Amino acid sequence: MTETVVIIGGGQAGAQAAVSLRQEGFEGRVVLIGDEPVLPYQRPPLSKTFLAGELARERLFIKPAAYYRKVNIEQRLGETVKAIDSAQQVVALKSGQTLHYDHLILATGGRVRQLECPGAKHPQVHYLRTLADVEAMQNTFTAGARLVVIGGGYVGLETAAVAVQHGLNVTLLVARPTPLGRVTSPEVGRFFEDVHRQAGVTLCCNTGVQSIEEDGAAGKGVAVVTDSGYRVLADMVVVGIGLLPNVELAESAGVACDDGILVDQYGRSNIDNIYAAGDCANHPNPVYQRRLRLESVQNAVDQGKTVAATICGKDKPYAQVPWFWSDQYDLKLQTAGINSGYDQAVVRGDIASRSFAVFYLREGRLLAVDAVNRPAEFVVARNILSKDLGVSAERLRDESIPAKALADAPVPTVADALAIENTPVKGGQVSTPPGIEKMHQSADIKHERVA
């Protein structure tokens, strides 16, 4: 009997899962359900080239409509799933239809964290998550307009960069002491603060928003009132303060959730034949020996592939080094790894040159790198992390050693040292990823989307 895979979510993870099912040889029915009335598309350009008007709408799409027809992937676009009956393996659509599934993939992604203050629902307050969000902004996103961006993460910084380059008057309000304060070091945060100021952005750190009010004096626009009482006039406000995983549908079906939908290394949830991938999935990461929920294109694509392979009986455990990127002005920031808990930050190169890397270590072991216009350091860091290689802070700092040679450092790894002593690693063997039995461990690492 022909099997049916239903995929809930028409984003990067859902689209990749559908494509990978066919590539893995699945011959049954594939139904992709997306609540947006458009083909699955890439989100990274939304805050970059598409917002700037430099990328045509059709170039956002991951695959053209003809591709889905060719490989027989059914699409239910602009459709919402109302409920999941996991016992009967049926999904109920808001339209009143029902679909039986043999396998169900939850790629429900996330939704923007809403600003909570008086006036936050004003029509000139925008969020940047969907294609429709950007299209709603573009008539006001013109030279000379006053823009206030709330949030110092990647979406906020990318939006500010595009805006000021297109002649808008930009004020950026950052709640933390520096931009990117949640995911980078103070050195990197201060660097991007200086870059934006030099580009003409008015940047206010340690600044919260108290309210958004009508600008009665000017007769149009709004005034963003900060927690210090400062009023910033704006024709448009863009909010980028994080993402919340869409787990409500999964929870109502009895799927275990904790900062995302809990899955094992194969993308399987606690309920048979239900899987999750992408921004909504909380997975065990063997590189860091802990659970992570990641918001990145790389994660969505790789998890989509993993789940498709699992359904096709070709188990390929997800065991990737997380990586992210951000384009701002002439700078490309590439991050490999997660720097949470670092006790040393090693700078390679001259920060003032706008080409440098910051390596994060804990007890002498590499955790992550932020590479600004330094692709070689980004690549070698991924290699070091994926292979659990040793490298000293001195070598990382020494630019006389080519980046590609850093991983050749004759420094024993923690795993090597423990193996020599025949001592078990605390918490289990390094090579054994946490499985479904640890699904209720709480994740304490949360990353903003970096793409």
C-alpha positions as CSV (number, residue, x, y, z in Angstrom):
1,M,0.0,0.0,0.0
2,T,1.3,3.5,-0.9
3,E,2.5,5.5,2.1
4,T,1.7,9.2,2.6
5,V,4.1,11.7,4.2
6,V,2.4,14.9,5.3
7,I,4.7,17.9,6.0
8,I,3.3,20.8,8.1
9,G,5.3,23.9,7.3
10,G,6.3,25.4,3.9
11,G,9.6,27.0,5.0
12,Q,13.2,25.9,4.4
13,A,13.0,22.7,6.5
14,G,9.6,21.6,5.1
15,A,10.7,22.2,1.5
16,Q,14.0,20.4,2.0
17,A,12.3,17.4,3.6
18,A,9.9,17.1,0.7
19,V,12.7,17.4,-1.9
20,S,15.0,15.0,0.0
21,L,12.2,12.3,0.3
22,R,12.2,12.1,-3.5
23,Q,16.0,12.2,-3.7
24,E,16.1,9.3,-1.1
25,G,13.8,7.3,-3.3
26,F,10.5,7.7,-1.5
27,E,7.7,6.8,-4.1
28,G,4.6,7.4,-2.0
29,R,2.5,10.5,-1.6
30,V,4.1,13.7,-0.3
31,V,1.9,16.5,0.8
32,L,3.4,19.9,1.8
33,I,1.1,22.2,3.8
34,G,2.1,25.9,4.1
35,D,0.1,28.6,5.7
36,E,1.5,31.3,3.4
37,P,-0.1,31.5,-0.1
38,V,3.3,31.3,-1.9
39,L,5.8,28.7,-2.8
40,P,8.5,27.8,-0.2
41,Y,11.1,30.6,-0.2
42,Q,14.4,31.6,1.3
43,R,14.1,33.9,4.3
44,P,17.7,35.3,4.6
45,P,17.3,37.7,1.7
46,L,14.2,39.3,3.3
47,S,16.4,41.5,5.5
48,K,19.0,42.0,2.9
49,T,18.7,42.1,-0.9
50,F,15.0,41.6,-1.1
51,L,14.3,44.4,1.4
52,A,16.7,46.6,-0.6
53,G,14.8,45.9,-3.9
54,E,17.8,44.2,-5.4
55,L,16.4,40.7,-5.7
56,A,13.3,39.8,-7.8
57,R,10.5,38.1,-5.9
58,E,10.7,34.9,-8.0
59,R,14.3,34.4,-7.1
60,L,13.4,33.9,-3.5
61,F,11.7,30.6,-4.2
62,I,13.6,27.5,-3.2
63,K,12.2,25.6,-6.2
64,P,10.0,26.7,-9.1
65,A,6.4,25.4,-9.2
66,A,7.4,23.2,-12.2
67,Y,9.8,21.2,-10.0
68,Y,7.1,20.2,-7.5
69,R,4.9,19.1,-10.3
70,K,7.7,17.1,-11.9
71,V,8.5,15.1,-8.8
72,N,4.9,14.9,-7.7
73,I,4.9,16.8,-4.5
74,E,1.5,18.1,-3.6
75,Q,1.2,21.5,-2.2
76,R,-1.6,23.0,0.0
77,L,-0.6,26.6,0.1
78,G,-2.4,29.2,2.2
79,E,-3.8,26.3,4.3
80,T,-3.6,25.9,8.1
81,V,-3.6,22.7,10.1
82,K,-6.2,22.9,12.9
83,A,-5.4,19.7,14.8
84,I,-3.4,16.4,14.7
85,D,-5.0,13.1,15.8
86,S,-1.8,11.1,16.4
87,A,-3.8,7.9,17.4
88,Q,-5.7,7.8,14.0
89,Q,-2.7,9.5,12.1
90,V,-4.9,12.2,10.7
91,V,-4.5,16.0,10.4
92,A,-7.5,18.2,10.2
93,L,-7.3,21.3,8.1
94,K,-8.9,24.6,8.8
95,S,-10.8,24.3,5.5
96,G,-12.6,21.3,6.9
97,Q,-10.6,18.6,5.0
98,T,-8.7,15.8,6.7
99,L,-5.5,14.0,5.5
100,H,-4.3,10.6,6.7
101,Y,-0.6,10.2,7.1
102,D,1.8,7.3,7.6
103,H,4.6,9.8,8.5
104,L,4.1,13.3,9.7
105,I,6.9,15.9,9.6
106,L,6.5,19.0,11.8
107,A,8.4,21.9,10.2
108,T,6.3,24.6,11.8
109,G,9.1,27.1,12.3
110,G,8.7,30.0,14.6
111,R,6.9,33.3,14.9
112,V,8.3,36.7,15.8
113,R,8.4,37.7,19.4
114,Q,6.0,40.6,19.8
115,L,6.9,43.9,21.3
116,E,4.9,44.4,24.5
117,C,4.3,48.1,25.3
118,P,1.5,50.6,24.8
119,G,1.1,51.4,21.1
120,A,2.9,48.2,20.0
121,K,0.0,47.3,17.7
122,H,0.2,50.6,15.7
123,P,-0.1,49.9,11.9
124,Q,3.3,51.6,11.4
125,V,5.0,49.0,13.6
126,H,6.3,46.1,11.4
127,Y,8.1,42.8,11.9
128,L,10.4,41.1,9.4
129,R,9.7,37.4,9.2
130,T,7.7,36.7,6.0
131,L,7.5,37.8,2.4
132,A,4.3,39.6,3.2
133,D,6.0,41.5,6.0
134,V,8.6,43.0,3.7
135,E,6.1,43.8,0.9
136,A,4.0,45.7,3.5
137,M,7.0,47.8,4.3
138,Q,8.4,48.7,0.9
139,N,6.2,51.7,0.1
140,T,7.5,53.4,3.2
141,F,11.0,52.1,2.9
142,T,12.3,55.0,0.8
143,A,15.1,57.5,1.0
144,G,14.5,60.3,3.5
145,A,12.0,58.2,5.6
146,R,12.6,58.0,9.4
147,L,13.1,54.5,10.5
148,V,13.4,53.2,14.1
149,V,14.7,49.6,14.4
150,I,14.1,47.9,17.8
151,G,16.5,45.1,18.5
152,G,20.2,44.6,18.2
153,G,20.3,41.0,16.8
154,Y,21.0,40.0,13.2
155,V,17.7,41.0,11.8
156,G,17.8,44.4,13.4
157,L,21.4,45.1,12.2
158,E,20.8,43.8,8.7
159,T,17.7,46.0,8.4
160,A,19.5,49.1,9.7
161,A,22.4,48.5,7.3
162,V,20.1,48.2,4.2
163,A,18.1,51.2,5.3
164,V,20.9,53.6,5.9
165,Q,22.5,52.6,2.6
166,H,19.3,53.5,0.8
167,G,19.1,56.9,2.3
168,L,16.7,56.4,5.2
169,N,17.4,58.1,8.5
170,V,17.9,55.2,10.9
171,T,17.8,55.0,14.7
172,L,18.7,51.6,16.2
173,L,17.6,50.8,19.8
174,V,19.5,48.0,21.5
175,A,18.5,46.7,24.9
176,R,21.9,45.3,25.7
177,P,25.3,47.0,26.2
178,T,26.3,46.2,22.6
179,P,24.7,44.8,19.5
180,L,24.7,41.1,19.2
181,G,25.3,40.9,22.9
182,R,23.5,37.6,23.2
183,V,25.5,35.7,20.7
184,T,29.0,37.3,20.4
185,S,31.7,38.7,22.6
186,P,31.9,42.4,23.6
187,E,34.7,42.9,21.1
188,V,32.6,41.8,18.2
189,G,29.6,43.7,19.5
190,R,31.6,46.9,19.9
191,F,33.0,46.5,16.4
192,F,29.5,46.3,14.8
193,E,28.4,49.2,17.0
194,D,31.2,51.3,15.5
195,V,30.5,50.1,12.0
196,H,26.9,51.2,12.2
197,R,27.7,54.5,13.7
198,Q,30.2,55.2,11.0
199,A,27.7,54.4,8.4
200,G,25.3,57.0,9.8
201,V,23.0,55.0,12.1
202,T,22.0,56.6,15.3
203,L,22.6,53.8,17.7
204,C,21.4,53.7,21.4
205,C,22.5,50.8,23.6
206,N,21.1,49.9,27.0
207,T,17.9,51.3,25.7
208,G,14.4,49.8,26.1
209,V,11.1,50.9,24.7
210,Q,8.4,52.3,27.0
211,S,5.7,53.1,24.4
212,I,4.8,54.0,20.9
213,E,2.6,57.1,20.5
214,E,1.0,59.0,17.7
215,D,3.2,61.9,16.6
216,G,0.6,64.6,17.0
217,A,2.9,67.5,16.4
218,A,4.0,66.5,12.9
219,G,0.6,65.1,12.0
220,K,2.0,61.8,10.7
221,G,4.3,59.1,11.9
222,V,4.8,57.9,15.5
223,A,7.1,58.6,18.4
224,V,9.0,55.8,20.0
225,V,9.4,56.6,23.7
226,T,12.4,55.0,25.3
227,D,12.7,53.9,29.0
228,S,14.8,57.1,29.6
229,G,12.0,59.3,28.2
230,Y,13.7,60.0,25.0
231,R,11.3,60.4,22.0
232,V,12.4,59.2,18.6
233,L,10.1,60.3,15.7
234,A,9.6,57.7,13.0
235,D,7.6,57.1,9.8
236,M,8.1,53.4,10.3
237,V,9.2,51.1,13.1
238,V,10.7,47.6,12.5
239,V,10.9,45.2,15.5
240,G,13.4,42.4,15.6
241,I,13.6,40.9,19.1
242,G,13.7,37.2,18.6
243,L,11.6,34.2,17.6
244,L,9.3,31.8,19.4
245,P,9.0,28.2,18.2
246,N,5.6,27.1,17.0
247,V,4.9,24.1,19.2
248,E,1.3,24.5,20.1
249,L,0.0,22.1,17.4
250,A,2.6,19.5,18.5
251,E,1.8,19.9,22.2
252,S,-1.9,19.5,21.6
253,A,-1.2,16.1,19.9
254,G,0.8,14.9,22.8
255,V,4.3,15.5,21.3
256,A,6.9,16.3,23.9
257,C,8.2,19.9,23.8
258,D,10.6,22.0,25.8
259,D,11.9,25.1,24.0
260,G,10.9,23.4,20.8
261,I,9.7,20.0,19.7
262,L,12.0,17.4,21.3
263,V,13.5,15.0,18.8
264,D,16.3,12.5,18.8
265,Q,19.3,12.5,16.5
266,Y,17.2,11.1,13.7
267,G,14.5,13.8,13.9
268,R,12.0,11.4,15.7
269,S,9.7,12.7,18.4
270,N,8.3,10.7,21.3
271,I,5.3,9.7,19.2
272,D,5.8,7.0,16.5
273,N,5.9,8.4,12.9
274,I,6.0,12.0,14.0
275,Y,9.2,14.0,13.3
276,A,10.3,17.6,13.5
277,A,12.9,19.7,11.7
278,G,14.1,23.3,11.5
279,D,13.5,26.3,13.9
280,C,10.9,24.4,15.9
281,A,13.1,21.3,16.6
282,N,15.1,20.8,19.8
283,H,17.8,18.2,19.0
284,P,20.7,16.5,20.8
285,N,23.9,17.8,19.4
286,P,26.9,15.5,19.9
287,V,29.5,18.2,19.2
288,Y,28.3,20.1,22.4
289,Q,26.8,17.1,24.2
290,R,23.6,19.0,25.0
291,R,20.3,19.9,23.4
292,L,20.1,22.8,21.0
293,R,17.3,24.6,19.2
294,L,18.9,26.5,16.3
295,E,17.4,29.1,14.0
296,S,19.5,28.9,10.8
297,V,19.2,27.8,7.2
298,Q,22.0,25.3,7.7
299,N,20.1,23.6,10.5
300,A,16.8,23.6,8.6
301,V,18.3,22.1,5.5
302,D,20.3,19.4,7.3
303,Q,17.5,18.4,9.6
304,G,15.1,18.2,6.6
305,K,17.6,15.8,5.0
306,T,17.9,13.8,8.2
307,V,14.2,13.3,8.7
308,A,13.7,12.3,5.0
309,A,16.5,9.7,5.3
310,T,14.9,8.3,8.5
311,I,11.6,7.9,6.9
312,C,13.2,6.1,4.0
313,G,15.0,3.7,6.4
314,K,18.4,5.2,5.8
315,D,19.3,6.5,9.3
316,K,21.7,9.4,9.0
317,P,22.1,11.0,12.5
318,Y,22.2,14.7,12.6
319,A,25.6,15.6,14.0
320,Q,26.5,19.0,12.6
321,V,28.6,21.9,13.8
322,P,26.1,24.8,13.9
323,W,27.0,27.7,11.6
324,F,25.5,31.0,10.8
325,W,26.2,34.1,8.7
326,S,25.2,37.8,8.4
327,D,25.9,40.3,5.7
328,Q,26.1,44.0,6.7
329,Y,27.7,46.7,4.4
330,D,30.9,45.2,3.0
331,L,31.2,42.8,5.9
332,K,30.4,39.1,6.1
333,L,30.2,37.7,9.6
334,Q,30.5,33.9,9.6
335,T,30.0,32.0,12.9
336,A,30.9,28.4,13.5
337,G,29.9,26.8,16.7
338,I,28.2,28.0,19.9
339,N,30.2,30.2,22.3
340,S,28.1,29.7,25.4
341,G,30.3,29.3,28.5
342,Y,33.5,30.5,26.9
343,D,36.3,31.7,29.3
344,Q,38.7,33.0,26.7
345,A,38.3,35.1,23.5
346,V,41.3,35.1,21.2
347,V,41.5,37.7,18.5
348,R,43.3,36.9,15.3
349,G,44.0,39.8,13.1
350,D,43.4,43.5,13.5
351,I,39.8,44.5,14.4
352,A,40.4,48.0,13.0
353,S,41.2,46.4,9.6
354,R,37.6,45.0,9.3
355,S,39.1,41.6,8.7
356,F,39.6,39.5,11.8
357,A,38.4,36.4,13.7
358,V,37.5,35.9,17.4
359,F,37.9,32.3,18.7
360,Y,36.1,31.3,21.8
361,L,37.6,28.7,24.1
362,R,36.7,27.0,27.4
363,E,39.4,25.4,29.4
364,G,41.6,25.5,26.3
365,R,39.1,23.8,24.0
366,L,37.7,25.6,21.0
367,L,33.9,26.3,21.2
368,A,33.2,28.7,18.3
369,V,34.5,31.4,16.1
370,D,33.2,34.7,14.8
371,A,35.0,35.4,11.5
372,V,34.6,38.9,9.9
373,N,35.7,38.8,6.3
374,R,37.9,35.8,7.2
375,P,36.4,32.8,5.4
376,A,39.6,30.6,5.9
377,E,39.3,30.9,9.7
378,F,35.6,30.1,9.6
379,V,36.3,26.9,7.5
380,V,39.2,25.7,9.7
381,A,37.1,26.3,12.9
382,R,34.3,24.1,11.6
383,N,36.9,21.4,10.8
384,I,38.4,21.6,14.3
385,L,35.0,21.5,15.9
386,S,33.7,18.6,13.8
387,K,36.7,16.5,14.3
388,D,37.3,17.5,18.0
389,L,40.8,18.6,17.2
390,G,43.1,20.5,19.6
391,V,44.5,23.9,19.0
392,S,46.2,26.3,21.4
393,A,45.3,29.9,21.9
394,E,48.8,30.9,20.9
395,R,48.5,29.2,17.5
396,L,45.1,30.8,16.9
397,R,46.5,34.2,17.7
398,D,49.7,33.8,15.6
399,E,49.0,35.0,12.0
400,S,52.4,33.7,10.8
401,I,50.7,30.3,10.9
402,P,48.3,30.0,7.9
403,A,44.7,29.5,8.8
404,K,44.6,26.2,7.0
405,A,47.4,24.9,9.2
406,L,45.8,25.7,12.5
407,A,44.0,22.4,12.8
408,D,47.3,20.5,12.5
409,A,48.4,21.7,16.0
410,P,49.9,18.7,17.8
411,V,47.7,19.3,20.9
412,P,45.9,16.2,22.3
413,T,42.2,16.3,22.5
414,V,40.3,15.8,25.8
415,A,38.9,12.5,24.4
416,D,42.5,11.3,23.6
417,A,43.7,12.1,27.1
418,L,40.8,10.3,28.7
419,A,41.2,7.3,26.5
420,I,44.8,7.0,27.5
421,E,43.8,7.0,31.1
422,N,40.9,4.6,30.3
423,T,38.7,7.0,32.2
424,P,35.0,7.4,31.1
425,V,33.9,10.8,30.1
426,K,31.5,12.4,32.6
427,G,28.0,12.0,31.4
428,G,28.8,9.2,28.9
429,Q,31.1,8.6,26.0
430,V,31.9,11.6,23.8
431,S,31.0,9.7,20.6
432,T,27.5,8.8,21.9
433,P,24.9,11.4,21.2
434,P,22.1,11.9,23.6
435,G,19.1,10.0,22.4
436,I,15.4,9.9,22.9
437,E,15.8,8.8,26.5
438,K,17.1,12.3,27.3
439,M,14.3,14.1,25.5
440,H,13.2,16.0,28.6
441,Q,16.5,17.7,29.3
442,S,15.9,21.4,29.1
443,A,17.8,23.3,26.4
444,D,19.6,26.4,27.7
445,I,21.1,27.6,24.5
446,K,18.9,29.8,22.2
447,H,20.2,31.4,19.1
448,E,18.8,34.2,17.1
449,R,18.4,33.5,13.4
450,V,21.6,34.1,11.6
451,A,21.1,34.2,8.0
